[in-house]
Amino acid sequence: MIGISADFDPLHIGHVKLIRKARELADKNSEEVVIYLNKGYSANHAPFFVGYDARSRMAIEAGADRVIPIEGLHHRLTLAYTVPIRIAMMIEDGVVDYVDAADVSTDKIEKYASSFARQGIFSGIPRNLPNRNVIRWFAVNEFLYAKYKKKLKFHIIPEYRLDEEEISGRYIRKELIHNHLNISENISRLLPESTLKILEEEIDNSRIQGRRDLEIITYRLNKYSRSNLLDIAHMNANAVDAIIKGRSYQNEDQVWASFRMAGYGPVLTRLAISAIEQDVKREEVYKLIQHYQKQGIIPPDQTVDKVIERAWFVASKVSDGISSSDAHKMFRKGKSIGKKPLYSFDGGMYLRSFEVDSLKTGVEGSLYVDKHGKLSCVIRTEDRKIKTPLKLPAKLATYLRFLVDSHFIPLKAQIIEKKQGFRIRISIKNT
């Protein structure tokens, strides 16, 4: 099998070059050309402009033999996680050759990828490297060889340009929206005839998508509490604070502005909005990563245990007076403190006497970071809602804040009674 992983939203003449290369390889050995087509959300975590069925037809018309849907990943996971899953799926399906396009030579890509693979780095590939995602595919392909004792053979062709300009689905979609879905001559020249015909059918039948459920997104952003927002995957404390300050939301531009204020880039913003749209909880993502981790598909630096260990290491070093950035560098170089991270610990609370009377062991709380940046907890008892900052040693406070900002580590808070009085037990769920 010859594989291609794609969005094809819509399939354009640059994609045709990919399929023709795959077809050339396939015909030599009577192989199939199989497109692993993203469904639901794109690889960049956005809703599709053209529906899955139409994009599948475009792929077949362009010369593919078969289309396999990839779904349930791109509104939950970053590319650092979806790439290993997709490569593993291809290898298990029997794909031998993989075709992609890049502006950088294969030799350079292999050089970069081998370096990162040797270092065990698959998620922290610098953003300034050209074709960073292709490099990630090469590096992960090397990593998965240890599991499968085989790997994909990559065939990289130059990215196709027309009149010295790059052809992209993003440009085509933008122009179509700008032209009120009228296909201009400028757009039609970028599309093969088969795509053009299918796209016209989709437009004529009002099947063009590309829109988020803004009603549910704005409802959640306007109504969810800090603790509820923080329980959504890919939300950190800064994002939650910016969302609260930006209320009330009526359009997507306002949402994007709040995420920019929180320091989110375009890709992470799209992922966070997709998680909000689908109400994806941290625990859901945590379990999904664990599932693939148990299969040996997730690279070591990305396992949930490594994320927790990193938070513990950095918190420990920060308590020793080392900056968090230097501590992160130390951890990436393999430094260790020799003490396992705590998966459960107790904190104190600031309670009034009448609030103490409402508490009992087993009552659950929800963690959040208040508008002043203090780690806090909200507890709902039978007769009242109690909000309180947490009392924690500096090291544990720093550790908890890193876990809160991890994007997918789910945290549980529960009241326990000790000799000294009531405490809040904070633990990582499902451990």
N, C-alpha and C positions, 0 to 999 in steps of 0.2 A: 504493500500500500504506500502511496505517496500522499503525504498530509499537508494541509494548509490550515492555519488557525486564523479566523477572520471575523470581521463585522459585516463587511460588504454593504455599507449603509449610505448610498447605494453602491452597487458594483460598478466600477468605472474602468477605463481603458488601461490604467495601471494594474488593476487586479487581473485583467485579462492576460497581461504578460506573465503574471505569477502562474495562472492556470495553464497557460501554454507551455511554460517551463516544466510544470508538473506532468503535463500530458506527454511531453517529449520523453521524460524519464520513465513514465509508466508504460508507454508503448514499446519501449525497448525490451521489457520483460513481461509484457502482458499483465501489468498491474492496474489497480484501481487508483483514480484520483479522488481523494476523500476530503471534503471541506468540513472542518470542525467549526461550526457557525454559532457564534454567540447569540443567545436567545434571552429575552427579558430585559437585560441591561447590557450595554456595550462594555468592551474591555476597559474603557475609561469611565465606567460607572454612570453612563447617561442613558435615558430611555431612547429607543430606536425611532428614527424618522420613518423608515420603511419596515413593515411587519416581517416577521420571520418567514412566513410562507412565501411571500414575494421575493425575499432575498434568497431563499432556497432555490426558487425557480430561476433567478438570475444566475446563480452559480452553475446549475445544471445546463442552462442555455449557453453559458460561456465555456463549457467543455468538461465540467466535473462529472464524475460517475455517481457520486453519492454525497449526501449531506448528513452530518451527525450534530444534533443540538448540544450546546454547552449552556446549561442554565443553573440558576440557584447560587452562582458564585459572585457575580460582579456587583451585587448590591450588598454583599456581606464582607468581601475580602479585598485587600489591596493586590496589585499585580505581583508583589513579592510572594504571595501565597497562591494566586490563581495559575501562575506560570508552571510551578512544579506539578500541580494537579493536572493541568492540561497535557503536559509532556508525559506524565505517567499514564494517563488515559490512552494517549496515542501509542506508546510502547506496548501497553497491554493489549491494544486492539490489533497490533501487528504492523503498525506504520514503521517503515524502514527509512524512508527519505522524507525530509521536510524542506519546504520551499518558502523563502521569505525575501524581502527586499531591504536594502540598506544603502546609505551613501558612503559608508566606510568599507574598505576592502575586507574580505574574509580573513586574511592574515592578521590584520589589526584587531578585528573582533575576537579572533581566537587567542591572540596575545593577551588582550584585556581580560577575557573570560577565564583563561587558565590561571592568571594571577589572582583573580578574586576567588576562584575555586580552591586554589592552594591555601589561601588565607581563611577559607570557610566563610567568605562574605558573599551573601546572595541578596540581601535586602538593602545594604548601604552603598550601592553603586553610585558614584558621584553624578549629580544632575548635569554637570557640564560636559559629560562625555557624549559624543554624538551617537545616535541609535542605541541609547542606554538599554532599552528593553530587549533589543536583539542580543546584546552582550549578556543580559540576564538569562535569556534562553540558552545560550551556549554554555554558560557557567552551570546552570541547573542540570543541563543535559549531562555534563561531566559528573556532577554529584550523584545523579540517579544511576550511573553505570554500576556503582557499588551494589545497588539493590537488584538490578535486572541483568547485570553482566552483558548488557548491550545498550546501545544508545542510538539516537537518531543521527542520520547522516544529513548534514545541513547543506543546502544549495542556496547561496545568496546571490540574487541578481541586483543590478543597480536600480534605484528608485526611478520610475519612469517620469520624464518631464516632457511637457509640451511647450514649445517656444520658450525654453529655458525656465519654465515655471513648474513648480511641483503641483501634482494633481492630488487633491485630497477630498475625501467625503465631506469633511467639515465645510470646505469652501462651497461645494455643490449644494449642501443643505442650506447654508446661509444665503446663497443666491436665490434658491427656490423660494425660501421664505420671503426674501426681499421683493421678489417678483410675484408674490401672492400665488405661488405654486404654478405659475406659467413657466414652461420650459423654454428658456431663451436659446438662441443659436449658440451663445457662448457656453451654455451648459451642455447642450446636445452634442457638441463636438467632443466632450469629455466622456461620453457614454457609448458603449457598444449598442448596436441596433436592438438587440434582444432586451437589454436593460431599459432602453428608452421606451420600448413597447410596454413592458411590464409596469414601469413607473407611470406611464400615462394612464394605464388601467387603474392603478391604485389611486391616482389623483381623481380620475373620473368617478370612481366609486366611493370617494370620501374615506379611503382607508389609510391615509397618511396619518402617522401617529406623532411621536416626537414631543408630546406634551406630558408634563408631570401632573399628578393629581394635586394641584395647588390648593384646593380646598382642604384636603386632609393635612397637607404639609403646614399650611398657615394655622390651621386649628391647633395642631400639636405644639407648634412654636409659640403660639399666643396663650395656650392654656396649661401646658405641662409645667409642673413645678421644677425647681432646680434638680431635685433628686430624680424625678422621672426623666428629665432630659439627660442627666448624667448616666442613666441606665441604658440609654441608646448607644449602640456601637459607634465608634469613631467620633465620639464627643468627648472633649476634655473640659477641664474646669474653665479655661479661658473662653472656649467656644460657648459654653452654657452661660457664662456671665455676659458675653457680648449679645447672645440671643435675648436674654432677659432685658438688657438695656435697650435693645432695638425694637421692642414691642411698641406698637402693634403692627403685624405683617399683613400686607395685602397683595404683594407681588414678589416674584422670584428675585428681582434686582435688590430688594431690601434684604432678603435672606443672604444673598451673596455678599452684600456690604458688611453684614455682621460677621460672617466667617472671615472676611478679609481683615476686619478689626482684630480678630482672634489669631491672626497669623497663618490661616489656612491658605494653601495654594489651590489652583483650579481643580486638580485631580482629587485631592482630599476633600474639597468642598463638594464636588459631585458625589463622591462616595458617602459623605455624611448626609447629604440631602436625600440620597437614595435610601439610606438606612432609616431616616426619619419617615420617608414616604411609606416604607414597608414595615415600619415599627420593629426594626431588627434590634434585638436586645444583645447586650454584651455576652450574656451566658450562651446565646445561640451561636455566636461567632466563636467563642471559646471552645464549645463542644465540637464545632465543625473542624477547627484546627486540630483539636485532640484526636478526632477521628482519623484524619489523614496522617497525623503524627505517628499514631500507632502502626500505620501501614509503612512507615519509613519513607514517606514522600516529602515531608517538610524538612528543609535544611536545618542543621543543628542550631544555627544562630537565630532561627525564627520560631523555635518550639515555645510553647507556653511556659515551660519550666525555665527556659533561658531568659525570657522576658521578665519573669519574676526574679530570677537570680540577678539580672542586671539592675533592677530597681533596688534590691537589697545591697548589692555591692556599692552602687553609687551613693546610697543613703549612708552607708557605713563610712565611706571615704569623706563625704561632705561633713559628717560629724567629727572627723579628724582634721578638718580645716582645708581639705582639698576641694577645688571648684568642681562643680558637677560636670563641666565639659572635659576637664582633665581626667576625672574619674571614668567617664564614658570611654575615653581613649585608652585608658589603662585596661578596662574590661575587654575592649575589642582586641587588645594585644594578648589576652589570655590570663591576665592577673586574677588572683583569687584571694579571698580573705579566709578561706578554710572553714568557715562556719556557715551552715545551711540557712537559707532564708526562713523566716517565720511565716507560716501559712495561717496562723491564728495568734492573736494577742488581744489583751484587754486594755481599754481606755476608760478614763474617768469622764464625768459629766458635771455640768453646772446646773444643779437642780434646786428648785424651791421646795419647801416642806410639803405643800399640798400636791406637788407633782410626784414626789417620792411615794405618797400614799396611793397613787394610781398605778405604780409599777409592780410588775411581778416577773419572775423568771420565765423566759421563753417568748416574751413580747418582742416582736421584730421591729427594727428601725431601718431607715434608709439614709445612706450617706450623701452628703453634698458639700460644696464649698460655698460659703456665704459671700455676700457682696464685698466683704472686707478681706476675702481670701483665706478665711479661717475654716479649717476642716470641722464639719458639723454633722449633726444627726437629727433627723426628725423621727419621733416615736408616736405612733397612734395607739392609744390605749382605749379601753371601753368608754371612757368618759371625756377624754381630751386629746389634743395634739400637742406634743411637747417638742420644742426646738431647742437644741443646746449645742454650743461649741464642745469639742472634744478636748480632754486633758491627756496629752501624750508626751513622753520624752522626745526630745528633738530628733533623735535618730528615727524613731517610729513614725513621727509626724512626717518627716521627709520621705520615708519609705512608703507610707500610705498615700502621700500626694503623688508619687511616681506611679503607683498602682492605679490611682484614680485617673491619671492622665495617660494611661497605657492604651486607651481606646477599646480594649476588649476584655481585660481581666475583670470578671464579675466579683463583686464584693458583697458580703452578707454582714449585717449587724444585728445582734440579738442581746437582749437584757439578761444578765446573770446576777445572782446575789451571792456576795462573798461576805466574809466577816467584817470587812471594812465598809460594807454597804453595797449598793447597786453599781454595777459596772456594765460597760457595753463591750461585748466580745465581737471583734472584727475578724472575719475570716474570708479566705478565698473560696468561692463556691466550688463544689464538686471536687474537693481535694481531700 
